[in-house]
């Protein structure tokens, strides 16, 4: 049975008509599981019926988009990968030639983007470089509500414990039970809405690209597109961080070589 047989293609088309492309590259099982969440909420028994509902209800398109874009994320998720990345940032001399630019692909509600900024500030401190105007983190996701949450930079106070698994000093403070990202960390981070399967980054501009908990949702062609965008964004010698929990069906190309196979960290060599 194909996507056309039970209406999945029409749901994807409805999303694309509202400017939310890229879902054609998702795995069918991932798409259907999350679409069914909204079908139950709206009491629609068939995917084709739900596609018809999307055509008449723009607000439901946004609800579905948010459901499809949910990510399992937290500050310094899988801390052993972040600890290893901090070690490699030093040994690979990231940013040694001046500024340091990173891209957080699929940043969801922002915890990973802020974690990346905090880690790079710590790297700059250890390397004896001025941090304030040295670091730039670009964070992108397709989910507008998630990006709004990310830009606010405010999270439950439990974030502090997660940060301290990697860094001694959290990049923010807790007031009335809310962790607020510090001005220093905020200064270098910007957010943008973007479909990663058609992303068009400035070529060879990044020292580091983090793409974690994104590829697991994509089929081979979707992974190829996202990895292609990540590689195009990296300068020669830059690092691509996928993390140990990612599921790969499209391996990075010949321009990338593994630096740490366990944590799936690669260096661009061509």
N, C-alpha and C positions, 0 to 999 in steps of 0.2 A: 504493500500500500504506500502511495506517495503522499507528499504534503497536499497536493491538489485534491486527493480523494476525500480527505476529511476536513478541509478548510483551513489548514495551517498557513498555506501560501496567502490566502486572502487576509488573514489576520496580519501577517507580516507586511502585506501591501498597504493595509490601512495605517499601520505605524509609519511606513515610509512616506505616505501621502501627507502625514503631519510632521514630516521632517525628522523622524526617528528611524534612520536607516541602520543597516548593519545586522539586523536580526536574522536575515536570510542565511547568515553564516553560522548561526548558533546550532548546536546539536538539537535534533528534533525532540529528544527526551527531555532536555532542559527547558525548551520552549513550552512543550505541552504541559509539563508539570506545573509551571507557573501560570500559564493561561488558565488552567483548570481551577486555580485558586480564585481568580476573578469570576470565572463561570459559576462557581458555587456561590460566591458573594452576590451575584446578580441573578441567580436561579435560572441560568440559561443551560439547557441540556446538551447542546451540540456546539462544536467549534464553528460550524458555518453560521449558526444562529448568533453566536457571540461576535463573529466578524460583521454581521449585519448591524448588531448593536453598536459596534465601534464606529460604523459609518454615520450613525445618527447622534452620537454622544461624544463630543470632543473631550469632556471631562473624564470619561471612562478610558480614553486613550492615554491620558496622563496617569491615571491610576494603574493601568496595565504596565505602562513604561516603568513606573516606580517599582512594581512587583517584579518585573523582568530584570531590573537593574540592581536588586538587592545583593549586597556583597557581605560575606563574613569578614569583618575587619575589626581591628583594635589597634591601640598604640603598640608598636614594636611586636606585632604578631609573629609568632615563631622567633623568639628572641635570639636563639642560637644563630640564625641567619644574619640578623642585624649585627651581632657581635663579630661574626666573621667578616661582614662587609666593612665594619669600622677598621678591622685589622688590615684588610686589603686596600682601603682608601689610603692608608699610610704607606704600605709597601709599594703600591702602584703609583704613589705620588700624585693623586688626583688633585687638580687645581694648582699644581706647582708652577704653571706658566702664567698664572693670573687668576681671573675669576673662575668660579666653579658653578656650572649649570647642570641641573638634574630635571628629569621628567618623571612624574608619577602617573602612570597610565592606569585608568580605571580606579580613580582615587576614592570613589564612593563618598562616604560622609567625612572624609578628610583625615582620619587618624593616620593613615600611611603617609600622606603628604607632609603633615606636621612632624611625624617621626623622622622622615627623611631630612627635613630642614634641621631638626635638633641634632641628628647624627652628623650632618655636614658641618654644623657650627662647632661641634665637639672636635671633629677632625681638623678644622681650621685652627681651633685653640691649641691642639696638640702640635700642629705644624708651625705655630707661631705666626699665623697670618691674621690680618685684620678681618673680623667676620662680618661686620655690618654691611659693607657694600661688596663683599666677596662672593656671596652665595645667592643663587637664584634657583627656585624650584617652581616648575610649571606643573600644575595638577589638572587632569582632565577626566571627565566622565560624561556619559550621555544623559544622566538623570539630573534634571534641573533641581528638584527638591533636595536631593542629596548634596548637590553642590552648594545650595543655600545654607544647609546645615554646616558643611565644611567651612565655608567662608566665615561663619559666625565664630568658629574656633572655641566653642564652649562645650564641655563634656562632663559626665559624672566624675566625682572626685576619685573614684576607683582607678581612673586613668593614671594617677600618680604611681601607684604600685606597679603597673605594667611598664611605665617608663623607667622606673628604677631597676628593673631587671637588666637594663642595658646601660643606662646613664646614671651617674651618681646624683646629678642635679636636674630635676624636671624643667623643661622650658616653659614655665608658666606658674600660676599660683592658684590656690583653692580659696574661694570666698563663698560662704553660705552653701557649702556642699557642691560647688561647681568649679571644675578646673578650667581656667581661662588661659589660653595660649598667650605667651608674653609678646610684647611689642617687638622685641628683637627677632623672635622667630617669625612673626607675621610679616616683617619688613621684606623678606625675600621670597615670599610665596604668592603666587597668583593662580586663579582658577579659571577654567574655561570649559564650556560645554562642547563635546566633540565625540563623534563616532570613530572609534579607534580603527575600524576596518577601512576607513577612507581618510585617515588622518594624514595631514600634509605638513609635517614639522619642517622647520628650517634645517636643511641638510647639514650633518656633521657639526652640530652646535652644542651637543650635550656631552658632558664628562661621564654621566651616569643616567641610566634609564631603569626604573623599577616597574616591572609588570607582573604583579602577583595576584593570584586568585581571579584572573581574567581568562586565561587560555583554557582553563578547565571546562568552560561553558561552550567553547567553540569547536567546530569540526576542523578538518585539515585545511580547507581553504581559508577559513576565518583566522586560524592560527598563523597561516602563511602571511596573510595581510598584516596582522598586528605585529608579528616579528619583523616583517619587512619595514614597517614604519619605525619600529624601535631601532633597527639597525641603521636606517637612513638618518636617524636623529643623532646617532653617536659619532663623535669624532674618532679618528684613529687612536687606539689605545684606551678608549672609553669602556666602561663596564655595563653589561646588561645583567640585571638581577631578576631571576624568575622565582627562586625559592624552592625548597625541597618538596612542597606539597603540590606543585603544579603538575598537571597532566599533559604531556606533550605527544602529539601525533605528527606535527610538522616541526622537525628539528631546525635550529638556526642554521643559516647557510655557511658556506666556506669562509666568509669574511669574519666569522666569529669562532673563537677557540675557547674551550673550557678552562677556567681558572680554578674553579672549585666544583667538582662534579656533584658532590653531596648536596650543596645548596643551589646548584644550577646557576652559577655565576660565570659569565662569559666576557671575553675581551674582544673588541673589534680590532682586527689586524690588517684588513685590506681597505 
